[in-house]
Amino acid sequence: MELRHLRYFVAVAEEGSLLTAAERRLHTSQPSLSRQIRDLETEVGVKLLERQSRGVTLTAAGKVFLDHARLALLQVEAAAEGARRAERPEKQSFVIGFLAGQEVVWLPHALRIIREEAPEVEIILSSQSSPDLALALMRGKLDVAFLRPETQSVGVSFKFLAKEPLIAVLPADHRLTSRKKIRPQDLARETYVSSARISPVLQSVIQDYASNVGITLKAEYEGEGLPSAMSLVVSTGGITLIPLYAQNMLTPNVVARALEGVPPTIDLTLGYNDSNSSPLLRRFLSRSDELVANVQNQSIIRYAEVP
């Protein structure tokens, strides 16, 4: 079994078609790709794909194999990236990933610690969605990231930083802006805009909250992220739920309100690849309590108290 077999299989599984995978992803012929997949199934010893007139579907064994194949390819990519970085010691760098908007709160304090530990290191910043940050950590593209505790992030550890309450965001001219807090029942009666399409952790927190307070939040509109969700709030007159930190990103035509009662919270963590042997990473992680204390003392944002 070779790496190309894994790449071919992942491409076919994701495209759902041998022809599409061959032409668009792999730039090879379909007969050649079919032979490679058959060779892989022979090597594994089980059938991985069901061939159908309109494409292919994964067998039960194929679904399991797909998860492991993706992980194997990620680990190979991480190994290659680690080797390349080790070969360039004169260009020592430390790559930090952030959820867009979190830089405002955490970056100044993180930079101070890194500068104290390694004044000469080059610091590189990357803003992405939480799932993309987790994927970059698995691939060895980031040293550390401020993100959600994403599931299925094999080889990545998460160090808890803070619990962020969720708040409601609504148009500035909405009738509910006269209230200081929004009741759960109010949410259920309004047009709900999801801000969690690409954030499964946030989606889970919101659904758990709705279940706990006895309401149904069925998204009539879905934003790709916080900026698009807020645009939809303005254009539809609806309401969305976002983590507290995102109040830094609000535009003048929307306002934020707290939720009545005990608000739902979402964890913010420091993520890192377990195989990353960077001494600077270890020193940075050892000062995470100091990092949290500095943010809590100086930030205008107030995170939830941790019992």
C-alpha positions in Angstrom: 0.0 0.0 0.0 1.4 3.4 -1.0 0.4 6.9 -0.1 -1.0 7.5 -3.6 -3.5 4.7 -2.9 -4.8 6.6 0.1 -4.9 9.9 -1.8 -6.9 8.3 -4.6 -9.3 6.7 -2.2 -10.0 9.9 -0.3 -10.5 11.8 -3.5 -13.0 9.2 -4.8 -14.8 9.1 -1.4 -15.1 12.9 -1.2 -16.3 13.3 -4.9 -18.6 10.3 -4.8 -17.5 9.5 -8.4 -14.5 7.8 -10.0 -14.9 9.9 -13.1 -15.1 13.2 -11.3 -12.2 12.3 -9.0 -10.1 11.2 -11.9 -10.8 14.3 -14.0 -11.0 17.1 -11.5 -8.8 16.0 -8.6 -6.3 13.6 -9.8 -5.8 14.4 -13.5 -5.7 10.8 -14.5 -7.9 8.4 -16.5 -10.9 6.7 -14.9 -9.7 3.1 -15.9 -6.3 3.8 -14.2 -8.0 5.1 -11.1 -10.4 2.1 -11.0 -7.4 -0.2 -11.1 -5.7 1.6 -8.2 -8.8 1.4 -6.1 -9.2 -2.3 -6.8 -5.6 -2.8 -5.9 -6.2 -1.0 -2.6 -9.2 -3.1 -1.8 -7.2 -6.3 -2.5 -4.5 -5.0 -0.2 -6.9 -4.2 2.6 -8.9 -7.4 2.1 -12.4 -5.9 2.1 -14.7 -4.0 -0.2 -14.4 -0.2 0.4 -16.8 1.1 -2.3 -20.1 0.2 -3.8 -20.1 0.9 -7.5 -23.5 2.3 -8.7 -24.8 3.7 -12.0 -24.6 7.3 -10.6 -21.3 7.1 -8.7 -19.9 5.3 -5.7 -20.8 5.1 -2.0 -18.7 3.9 0.9 -19.3 0.6 2.5 -19.3 0.3 6.3 -15.6 -0.7 6.0 -14.9 2.1 3.6 -16.3 4.7 6.1 -13.9 3.5 8.8 -11.0 3.3 6.3 -11.7 6.9 5.1 -11.2 8.3 8.6 -7.9 6.5 9.0 -6.7 7.3 5.5 -7.3 11.1 6.1 -5.4 10.9 9.4 -2.5 9.0 7.8 -2.2 11.7 5.1 -2.4 14.5 7.7 0.3 12.8 9.7 2.6 12.5 6.7 2.0 16.1 5.9 2.8 17.1 9.5 6.0 15.0 9.4 7.1 16.7 6.2 6.4 20.1 7.6 8.2 19.4 10.8 11.3 18.2 8.8 11.3 21.3 6.6 11.1 23.6 9.7 13.9 21.6 11.4 16.1 22.2 8.3 15.6 25.9 8.6 16.8 26.7 12.1 18.1 30.1 11.0 14.5 31.1 10.2 13.0 30.1 13.6 9.3 31.1 13.7 6.3 30.6 15.9 3.0 30.4 14.1 -0.2 31.3 16.1 -3.7 30.7 14.9 -6.7 32.8 16.0 -10.4 32.7 15.6 -11.1 35.9 13.7 -11.7 38.7 16.3 -9.9 36.9 19.1 -6.7 38.7 18.3 -8.1 41.9 19.8 -8.4 40.2 23.2 -5.5 37.7 23.4 -2.8 38.7 20.9 -1.2 41.6 22.9 -0.8 39.4 26.0 0.4 36.4 24.0 3.0 38.5 22.1 4.4 39.8 25.4 5.0 36.3 26.7 6.6 35.1 23.5 8.8 38.1 23.3 10.0 37.5 26.8 10.7 33.8 26.1 12.3 34.3 22.6 12.9 37.9 21.6 14.4 36.9 18.2 11.7 34.6 17.0 9.6 35.5 14.0 5.9 35.5 14.9 3.4 34.6 12.2 -0.3 35.0 12.6 -3.2 33.2 10.9 -6.9 33.9 11.3 -9.3 31.0 10.4 -12.4 29.2 11.5 -12.1 26.9 14.4 -12.3 23.6 12.3 -9.7 25.0 9.9 -7.4 25.9 12.8 -7.7 22.3 14.2 -6.9 20.9 10.7 -3.9 23.2 10.5 -2.7 22.0 13.9 -3.0 18.4 12.7 -1.0 19.2 9.6 1.8 20.9 11.6 1.1 24.3 10.0 0.6 26.0 13.4 2.4 25.9 16.6 -0.5 26.9 18.7 -4.1 28.2 18.1 -6.9 29.9 20.0 -9.9 27.8 19.1 -12.8 25.6 20.2 -12.2 22.0 21.4 -12.9 20.5 18.1 -13.8 16.8 18.1 -12.0 14.3 15.9 -8.8 16.3 16.1 -6.5 13.4 16.4 -3.1 14.2 17.8 -4.2 17.6 19.0 -4.5 18.6 22.7 -6.6 21.4 24.0 -5.7 23.5 27.1 -8.7 25.3 28.6 -8.6 29.1 28.7 -12.0 30.5 29.3 -15.8 30.0 29.1 -17.4 32.6 26.8 -21.1 33.4 27.3 -23.2 33.7 24.2 -25.1 36.9 23.5 -27.9 37.8 21.2 -27.3 40.2 18.2 -30.3 41.9 16.6 -30.8 44.9 14.2 -30.4 48.3 15.9 -34.0 49.2 15.0 -35.5 45.9 16.3 -38.3 46.3 18.9 -36.5 44.1 21.4 -33.6 46.5 21.7 -35.6 48.3 24.4 -34.8 45.4 26.7 -31.6 44.9 28.5 -31.8 41.1 28.3 -33.5 38.8 25.7 -35.7 36.0 27.1 -35.5 32.6 25.5 -39.2 32.8 24.5 -38.4 36.0 22.6 -35.8 34.1 20.6 -38.3 31.4 19.7 -40.7 33.9 18.2 -38.1 35.7 16.0 -36.5 34.9 12.7 -33.4 32.9 13.8 -30.2 33.3 11.9 -27.5 30.7 12.5 -23.9 31.9 12.9 -22.6 28.3 13.4 -22.7 26.7 9.9 -19.0 26.1 9.9 -18.6 25.8 13.7 -20.0 22.4 14.9 -18.9 23.2 18.5 -20.9 26.4 18.6 -23.9 24.7 16.9 -23.9 22.1 19.6 -23.8 24.6 22.4 -26.7 26.6 20.9 -28.8 23.4 20.4 -28.2 22.3 23.9 -29.2 25.7 25.2 -32.4 25.6 23.2 -33.2 22.2 24.5 -32.5 23.2 28.2 -34.8 26.2 28.1 -37.5 24.5 26.1 -37.5 26.3 22.8 -36.8 25.4 19.2 -34.3 27.4 17.2 -34.7 26.4 13.6 -32.4 28.5 11.4 -34.3 30.2 8.6 -31.0 31.6 7.3 -27.4 30.4 7.8 -24.2 32.5 7.7 -20.9 31.1 6.8 -19.4 32.8 9.9 -20.0 35.8 12.2 -19.7 38.6 9.6 -22.2 37.0 7.2 -24.5 36.1 10.0 -24.6 39.7 11.1 -25.3 40.8 7.6 -28.2 38.4 7.5 -29.5 39.8 10.8 -29.7 43.3 9.3 -31.2 42.2 6.0 -33.8 39.8 7.5 -34.6 41.6 10.8 -33.7 38.4 12.6 -31.6 37.5 15.7 -28.5 35.4 16.0 -26.4 34.1 18.9 -22.7 34.6 19.0 -19.8 34.3 21.6 -19.2 37.4 23.7 -15.8 38.2 22.1 -17.5 38.9 18.8 -19.0 42.0 20.2 -15.8 43.6 19.0 -16.8 42.9 15.5 -20.3 44.5 15.6 -21.3 47.0 13.0 -23.3 50.2 13.9 -26.5 48.7 12.4 -26.7 45.9 15.0 -26.7 45.7 18.8 -25.9 43.1 21.3 -28.0 42.0 24.3 -27.4 39.6 27.1 -29.6 36.5 27.5 -31.9 36.3 30.5 -31.1 33.6 33.0 -28.0 31.5 32.9 -26.5 32.0 29.5 -25.0 29.2 27.4 -21.2 29.2 27.3 -18.6 27.9 24.8 -15.0 27.0 25.7 -12.0 28.8 24.3 -8.9 26.7 24.4 -5.2 26.7 23.4 -4.7 23.9 20.8 -1.4 22.3 19.9 -0.1 19.2 18.1 1.1 16.6 20.6 4.1 15.8 18.3 5.4 19.4 18.3 8.6 19.4 20.2 9.2 23.1 20.1 10.7 24.3 23.4 9.1 27.7 22.9 5.7 26.0 22.7 6.2 24.2 26.0 7.3 27.4 27.7 4.3 29.3 26.3 1.9 26.6 27.4 3.4 26.7 30.9 2.5 30.4 31.2 -1.1 30.0 30.0 -2.5 30.7 33.5 -0.6 34.0 33.5 -2.0 34.7 30.0 -5.6 34.1 31.2 -5.1 36.3 34.3 -3.8 39.2 32.2 -6.7 39.0 29.8 -9.2 38.8 32.7 -7.7 41.8 34.4 -7.2 44.1 31.5 -9.8 43.1 28.9 -13.2 44.9 28.6 -14.7 41.5 27.9 -15.9 39.6 30.9 -15.8 35.8 30.6 -18.0 33.5 32.6 -16.7 32.5 36.1 -15.4 28.9 36.2 -16.6 26.9 39.2 
